[in-house]
């Protein structure tokens, strides 16, 4: 938690998350829930990999290579 005190606006609290570190756990949860929702393997793969390069911060790597 990042706390910032300013004279004009007062106290501001900001919380940030490192999604990259949570991805393996979230993927395991998705695999457990998929059968309960009747998802096919193809649908589960879509969910797990949807916009992965943006969610994992990999889009910056592509720009660096150009």
Buried (B, 14 or more C-beta within 10 A) or exposed (E): EEEEEEEEEEEEEEEEEEEEEEBEEEBEEBEEEBEEEEBEEEEBEEBBEEEEEEBEEEEEEEEEEE
